[in-house]
């Protein structure tokens, strides 16, 4: 009996050796991160900052492959079909791995079944901004104005289902407002119309809206983050203004095709954690208005599941669909 037990343990150990050896040797060739956004945006920039340092640490190039389109489905579908060996990763985000399940009747990928979580990397807080000449000075005043004249206030968003759309819908539903949604194709045209006063307000990520606030073309009423941004220390949070449960800051992180060996996932996680603790990387990400996160694969999985449910309720209530 004892000899059989020893034999079983020996066989199990021998079977595990190749996987352990794979993780120890990993990586032996370049790694690719598929980003479902165009080059040049905030999410692309943050990924390239992390990828550069990760490649330096691993002594292998970490490449960024931009595959935008179809709300992230093109990039996600490409990533899910890649070999589950750790050499192809995907930049999961609150759109691709949470909101999309409510925005689309059918997805070309399963956010949970087709991917294994590695780590949440950053969150990008949003500013609630109004034109510089708007009489509105606080979120309470904006809500009061919308209630006083139902159906006359409009808000811009980067697109249907984007972070700015979801944040404004939370504001609308929590306060029983009748406001009009004007979706654009990206932040740039939306901000242009907001500055011109063609729409009344917008939730937009710090990297794109900050220049407009700095040169006083827009006024920031609040930030949807747990604490104030060092880039705009005078702008209060929504919580400071008595509004809780409004968090809709887009988040980003890395996932791998389902079935990637656990030791490889663990090594990637640990290496990215080391990158996110590097002062230069933290400084560069913070300068872009981003909040460095980190955490375990399990925590990232819980975030994706929770936001799929939370954002799904908001999106379904708004009636927004992308197909």
Backbone torsions as a table, in degrees:
resi	resn	phi	psi	omega
1	UNK	NA	-46.3	-179.2
2	UNK	-64.7	-39.1	179.7
3	UNK	-65.7	-37.2	178.0
4	UNK	-64.3	-40.0	179.0
5	UNK	-63.2	-44.5	178.6
6	UNK	-61.7	-40.6	179.8
7	UNK	-63.8	-41.8	179.4
8	UNK	-62.9	-42.4	179.1
9	UNK	-64.9	-38.6	179.4
10	UNK	-65.0	-41.4	179.1
11	UNK	-64.6	-43.3	179.7
12	UNK	-63.0	-41.5	179.5
13	UNK	-64.7	-40.9	179.5
14	UNK	-64.3	-38.2	179.9
15	UNK	-67.2	-33.0	-178.1
16	UNK	-78.8	-21.4	-176.0
17	UNK	-55.7	-46.1	-179.1
18	UNK	-60.7	-39.4	-179.3
19	UNK	-67.6	-43.2	178.9
20	UNK	-64.4	-42.6	178.1
21	UNK	-62.0	-37.9	178.4
22	UNK	-60.4	-45.1	-178.9
23	UNK	-65.8	-39.1	-179.1
24	UNK	-65.8	-37.7	-178.6
25	UNK	-81.5	-21.7	-175.3
26	UNK	-64.2	137.1	-4.6
27	UNK	-95.8	152.6	177.4
28	UNK	-111.7	3.8	179.0
29	UNK	-155.5	172.5	-177.9
30	UNK	-60.8	148.4	175.3
31	UNK	-105.7	142.2	178.1
32	UNK	-116.9	131.1	173.2
33	UNK	-106.6	117.3	177.6
34	UNK	-84.4	122.4	-179.1
35	UNK	-110.2	120.6	-175.9
36	UNK	-83.3	31.8	179.5
37	UNK	-135.1	157.5	177.7
38	UNK	-65.3	157.1	175.1
39	UNK	-65.4	145.7	175.2
40	UNK	102.8	-16.9	179.6
41	UNK	-81.8	176.9	-177.0
42	UNK	-63.8	-43.5	-179.1
43	UNK	-65.9	-38.1	177.0
44	UNK	-64.9	-44.1	-178.9
45	UNK	-61.9	-44.3	-179.4
46	UNK	-64.8	-38.5	179.7
47	UNK	-65.1	-40.1	-179.4
48	UNK	-68.3	-34.3	176.3
49	UNK	-63.4	-47.0	179.5
50	UNK	-66.7	-43.4	-177.0
51	UNK	-61.9	-40.8	-178.9
52	UNK	-61.6	-48.1	-179.2
53	UNK	-69.6	-37.9	178.7
54	UNK	-61.9	-42.8	178.0
55	UNK	-62.9	-40.7	177.8
56	UNK	-60.4	-43.7	-177.5
57	UNK	-69.8	-36.6	-177.0
58	UNK	-86.5	-8.8	-177.7
59	UNK	61.9	29.8	174.8
60	UNK	-142.5	143.8	178.0
61	UNK	-62.3	139.9	171.5
62	UNK	-116.4	110.0	-171.7
63	UNK	-96.6	150.4	175.7
64	UNK	-110.0	124.5	-179.2
65	UNK	-115.7	106.2	-178.6
66	UNK	-79.4	121.0	178.4
67	UNK	-131.1	70.7	-178.5
68	UNK	-75.9	166.1	173.3
69	UNK	122.9	149.4	176.0
70	UNK	54.9	40.6	177.2
71	UNK	63.3	27.7	-179.5
72	UNK	96.3	-7.3	-175.6
73	UNK	-67.6	-34.1	179.9
74	UNK	-63.0	-48.5	179.2
75	UNK	-65.5	-44.2	-178.5
76	UNK	-64.4	-41.0	180.0
77	UNK	-65.9	-38.6	177.0
78	UNK	-63.6	-43.9	-178.1
79	UNK	-66.7	-40.3	-176.0
80	UNK	-66.5	-26.1	-179.3
81	UNK	-84.5	-7.7	-178.9
82	UNK	-73.2	155.0	176.1
83	UNK	-57.1	140.8	-178.9
84	UNK	-85.2	67.8	-175.9
85	UNK	-125.9	3.5	178.4
86	UNK	90.5	-3.3	-177.8
87	UNK	-92.7	-8.6	172.7
88	UNK	-127.2	120.9	179.4
89	UNK	-118.9	166.1	-179.3
90	UNK	-131.0	139.2	176.1
91	UNK	-84.1	89.5	176.9
92	UNK	-70.3	152.6	-178.1
93	UNK	-153.0	173.7	-175.9
94	UNK	-65.9	-14.4	173.0
95	UNK	-84.4	-58.5	-175.0
96	UNK	-64.8	-34.6	-173.1
97	UNK	-115.4	19.8	174.6
98	UNK	-150.1	-70.2	-173.4
99	UNK	-65.1	-34.3	-174.9
100	UNK	-58.4	-29.4	-177.2
101	UNK	-67.7	-22.1	175.2
102	UNK	-96.8	-25.5	-176.7
103	UNK	-80.4	-26.4	-177.7
104	UNK	-118.1	138.8	177.1
105	UNK	-68.2	-33.2	179.7
106	UNK	-146.1	129.8	178.4
107	UNK	-103.0	154.8	178.2
108	UNK	-84.1	6.4	178.8
109	UNK	-153.1	160.1	175.0
110	UNK	-107.3	112.1	-174.9
111	UNK	-55.6	-32.6	-177.7
112	UNK	-91.9	-47.7	-174.0
113	UNK	-74.8	-28.4	-173.8
114	UNK	-91.7	-4.8	-175.6
115	UNK	-139.5	150.2	172.3
116	UNK	-109.3	127.5	-178.5
117	UNK	-70.5	146.4	175.6
118	UNK	-114.5	-60.0	-176.8
119	UNK	-167.4	143.0	168.5
120	UNK	-80.3	131.1	-176.4
121	UNK	-98.7	-56.5	-176.4
122	UNK	-141.9	159.4	165.4
123	UNK	-120.0	148.8	-179.9
124	UNK	-118.7	98.6	-180.0
125	UNK	-58.7	151.1	178.7
126	UNK	-109.5	148.9	174.4
127	UNK	-102.3	139.6	169.6
128	UNK	-89.9	110.6	-173.4
129	UNK	-120.1	149.6	176.7
130	UNK	-131.6	163.3	176.0
131	UNK	-57.8	149.6	-176.8
132	UNK	-60.2	-30.9	-178.7
133	UNK	-93.2	10.1	177.8
134	UNK	-67.7	141.0	177.1
135	UNK	-72.9	-13.0	-177.4
136	UNK	-76.0	126.0	-177.6
137	UNK	-113.8	-17.7	-178.9
138	UNK	-138.4	166.1	177.4
139	UNK	-65.7	-37.0	178.6
140	UNK	-60.6	-39.7	178.4
141	UNK	-67.5	-36.2	177.7
142	UNK	-64.5	-44.2	178.8
143	UNK	-63.4	-43.9	-179.8
144	UNK	-62.6	-40.1	179.8
145	UNK	-65.3	-41.3	179.5
146	UNK	-66.5	-37.1	179.3
147	UNK	-71.6	-31.5	-178.0
148	UNK	-73.4	-24.7	-178.1
149	UNK	-138.3	74.4	-176.8
150	UNK	-55.6	135.8	175.6
151	UNK	82.0	1.6	-177.9
152	UNK	-103.5	-14.1	-178.5
153	UNK	-95.3	135.7	178.8
154	UNK	-123.4	149.9	176.7
155	UNK	-129.3	147.1	179.1
156	UNK	-95.4	155.4	170.2
157	UNK	-141.9	163.9	-179.4
158	UNK	-70.1	-27.5	177.2
159	UNK	178.6	167.5	174.5
160	UNK	-62.8	128.4	178.7
161	UNK	87.1	-4.8	178.8
162	UNK	-72.0	168.7	-178.1
163	UNK	-56.9	-39.0	179.4
164	UNK	-66.5	-35.1	177.3
165	UNK	-66.1	-48.0	-177.4
166	UNK	-63.9	-43.2	180.0
167	UNK	-61.3	-43.0	179.8
168	UNK	-68.1	-34.1	178.0
169	UNK	-68.4	-35.1	175.0
170	UNK	-63.6	-44.0	177.5
171	UNK	-60.3	-43.1	-179.3
172	UNK	-63.7	-51.3	-173.9
173	UNK	-69.4	-37.5	-178.9
174	UNK	-67.2	-25.3	-175.0
175	UNK	-115.2	6.5	177.8
176	UNK	61.9	40.1	-176.0
177	UNK	-89.8	149.7	170.0
178	UNK	-108.5	95.3	-178.5
179	UNK	-128.9	158.5	-173.4
180	UNK	-105.0	133.3	179.4
181	UNK	-93.2	129.0	176.3
182	UNK	-120.9	97.4	-179.3
183	UNK	-80.3	144.2	178.1
184	UNK	-120.6	-179.2	175.2
185	UNK	-105.2	75.4	-179.7
186	UNK	104.5	169.1	-178.0
187	UNK	-70.2	-38.6	-172.1
188	UNK	-56.3	-53.8	179.8
189	UNK	-67.6	-31.8	178.5
190	UNK	-65.8	-44.6	179.6
191	UNK	-65.6	-35.9	177.8
192	UNK	-60.5	-45.4	179.6
193	UNK	-71.0	-32.2	177.6
194	UNK	-66.3	-45.1	177.8
195	UNK	-58.3	-38.3	-178.8
196	UNK	-78.2	-6.8	178.7
197	UNK	82.4	14.6	179.6
198	UNK	-76.7	-20.7	171.4
199	UNK	-130.7	165.0	-170.3
200	UNK	-95.1	-33.5	179.9
201	UNK	-159.0	172.7	-178.4
202	UNK	-163.8	144.9	166.0
203	UNK	-97.2	124.2	-179.3
204	UNK	-142.5	149.0	-178.8
205	UNK	-62.1	145.3	-177.7
206	UNK	-54.1	-45.8	-175.4
207	UNK	-55.2	-36.1	-177.5
208	UNK	-90.9	-30.2	-176.8
209	UNK	-90.8	-22.2	-176.0
210	UNK	-55.3	-45.6	-179.5
211	UNK	-58.6	-34.9	180.0
212	UNK	-70.3	-33.6	177.9
213	UNK	-73.4	-41.9	-178.5
214	UNK	-61.5	-39.8	-179.1
215	UNK	-94.4	15.4	170.9
216	UNK	63.4	30.7	170.7
217	UNK	-89.3	-20.5	174.9
218	UNK	-131.8	155.6	175.1
219	UNK	-114.4	130.0	178.1
220	UNK	-91.2	121.4	179.2
221	UNK	-88.1	-30.5	-175.2
222	UNK	-165.8	165.4	173.2
223	UNK	-123.8	136.8	-178.2
224	UNK	-93.6	65.5	179.9
225	UNK	-137.6	161.6	-179.8
226	UNK	-63.4	-27.9	179.2
227	UNK	-142.1	166.7	-178.4
228	UNK	-65.5	154.5	177.9
229	UNK	-87.2	135.7	175.8
230	UNK	-63.4	-17.9	177.4
231	UNK	-76.0	-25.1	179.6
232	UNK	-139.8	68.9	-173.6
233	UNK	-63.6	-18.2	-178.8
234	UNK	-89.1	-5.2	-179.1
235	UNK	-91.7	117.3	-177.5
236	UNK	-74.5	158.5	175.2
237	UNK	-78.5	165.5	174.5
238	UNK	-63.0	-38.0	-179.3
239	UNK	-62.2	-40.9	178.2
240	UNK	-60.0	-25.4	-179.6
241	UNK	-97.7	16.5	174.0
242	UNK	84.6	13.4	-178.1
243	UNK	-111.8	107.2	-179.5
244	UNK	-109.6	155.0	179.1
245	UNK	76.9	21.2	-177.9
246	UNK	-101.7	7.1	-173.2
247	UNK	-62.5	123.4	177.3
248	UNK	-142.4	21.5	179.9
249	UNK	-61.3	128.2	177.4
250	UNK	-59.9	139.6	176.9
251	UNK	-120.0	158.7	-176.2
252	UNK	-141.1	150.3	178.1
253	UNK	-169.2	176.4	-176.4
254	UNK	-105.8	136.6	173.7
255	UNK	-131.1	162.4	178.8
256	UNK	-124.9	158.1	176.0
257	UNK	-54.4	141.1	-178.3
258	UNK	-55.7	138.7	179.4
259	UNK	95.8	-0.6	175.5
260	UNK	-60.5	131.8	-177.1
261	UNK	-51.9	135.7	-177.3
262	UNK	-57.1	-40.7	177.8
263	UNK	-61.9	-31.9	177.2
264	UNK	-70.4	-43.2	175.5
265	UNK	-57.3	-45.6	-178.4
266	UNK	-62.6	-41.0	-179.7
267	UNK	-67.2	-43.8	177.7
268	UNK	-59.9	-43.4	179.2
269	UNK	-58.8	-50.4	-176.8
270	UNK	-63.4	-37.7	-179.8
271	UNK	-69.0	-38.3	178.4
272	UNK	-70.0	-37.4	175.2
273	UNK	-57.0	-44.7	179.1
274	UNK	-60.9	-39.8	178.0
275	UNK	-63.1	-45.2	-176.4
276	UNK	-71.0	-10.9	176.1
277	UNK	-98.0	-1.3	179.8
278	UNK	-76.0	122.2	-175.6
279	UNK	-52.6	-41.4	-178.7
280	UNK	-64.3	-41.0	179.2
281	UNK	-65.8	-46.1	179.0
282	UNK	-58.9	-43.9	-179.3
283	UNK	-63.1	-43.5	-178.8
284	UNK	-66.4	-39.4	178.9
285	UNK	-69.6	-41.3	178.1
286	UNK	-63.8	-35.9	178.5
287	UNK	-64.6	-23.2	176.4
288	UNK	-86.8	-0.2	-179.7
289	UNK	87.8	15.3	-176.2
290	UNK	-99.6	152.6	176.4
291	UNK	-106.2	121.8	178.6
292	UNK	-75.7	135.4	-174.7
293	UNK	-112.6	-78.8	-173.3
294	UNK	90.5	-144.6	-179.1
295	UNK	96.6	178.2	-175.8
296	UNK	-92.9	164.5	173.5
297	UNK	-57.9	-37.2	-179.2
298	UNK	-66.1	-39.2	177.8
299	UNK	-66.1	-38.8	178.3
300	UNK	-65.5	-40.4	178.0
301	UNK	-62.2	-41.1	179.6
302	UNK	-66.0	-39.0	178.1
303	UNK	-61.3	-46.4	-178.7
304	UNK	-62.0	-42.3	-179.7
305	UNK	-67.1	-44.3	-178.6
306	UNK	-64.9	-42.2	-178.5
307	UNK	-74.1	-27.5	173.8
308	UNK	-59.8	-42.2	179.5
309	UNK	-73.7	-46.9	-175.0
310	UNK	-66.0	-49.7	-178.9
311	UNK	-71.2	-29.6	178.2
312	UNK	-60.7	-40.2	179.1
313	UNK	-63.0	-45.7	-178.9
314	UNK	-63.1	-45.2	-177.0
315	UNK	-66.6	-44.0	-179.6
316	UNK	-63.8	-38.5	178.9
317	UNK	-65.4	-33.7	-179.2
318	UNK	-77.1	-19.4	-178.0
319	UNK	80.8	8.9	-177.7
320	UNK	-71.4	134.2	175.0
321	UNK	-142.6	151.8	178.9
322	UNK	-117.2	10.8	174.9
323	UNK	-145.1	NA	NA
